[in-house]
Amino acid sequence: MKRKFSVGAPLFLMPGCDLRNYVEDWFDGPKDVKKAAADDIDGAVIDAGVMTLRLNAYVTANMVQYFHALENGYNSKIAGRCSEVRISLNTYGGTVTDGLEIVDMVREWNARRDIKISMIGAGAVYSMGVPIMQAAFRRYSYPNAEYLIHPVSTFLYGTREQIEDGLTSVKNSEAAILNIIAARSGMSPEDVSGMMRHDSYLTAEKALELGLIDEIISLGDGGEENAAQADKRAQEMRALEIYLTEVM
């Protein structure tokens, strides 16, 4: 079933990407990503109890299906192998509704399971990628990651009433995104709203300052985490787990 432009509107269009081709991608049904997710889990690097997965994709129904596949493979492929699943997220954004479903899925996962989903901002974390990051148990960032918060974009057509209904949907989407970012970052709704009025590009350092991430990963020369960093991370994760248990 084809989607209306006013529902699940894209938040970001890659520079140079043809709009017609991008819209046609929305109409494609979700591809079978179960095998891809299973292969990712089987081949994942596990170090110090942390399973790292790499996800580079638009926020579409395909990404939703990827997270569903991780969920379905929890008992058979994840449980018992690690204490944390850390997803390296690189995305140019995508549809609001798909992104909000991922937010809810990750929140539910972290509230109900001992093995938590954390995320690492990698490369571009644009648009819907930012609220998705806020659902993570722990929000890491690579030093050179870039973050983007900006207004919701949409394409409306039809009668005046249909266009007005579409604008209502956009306002609802903006409110949901604003609340997710403000609640986790600690920024005021007014500050988040101000950032959403234009294209707000942020470095990892600025994202850390604003509370959008918890930590910038120190790679050093060899990319290894020292003992002090590992101990600090373990303490912070335990404190956050207690906090999330209380609020949920």
ABEGO torsion letter per residue (X at the ends): XBBBAABGBBABBBBGBBAAAAAAAAABBBBBAAAAAAAAAAABBBBGGBBBBBBBBBBBAAAAAAAAAAAAAAAAAABGABABBBBBBBBAEEBAAAAAAAAAAAAAAAAABABBBBBBBBEBBBEAAAAAAAABABBBBBAABBBBBBBBBBBBBEBAAAAAAAAAAAAAAAAAAAAAAAAAAGBBAAAAAAAAABBBBBBAAAAAAAGABABBBBAEAAGBBBAAAAAAAAAAAAAAAAAAAAAX
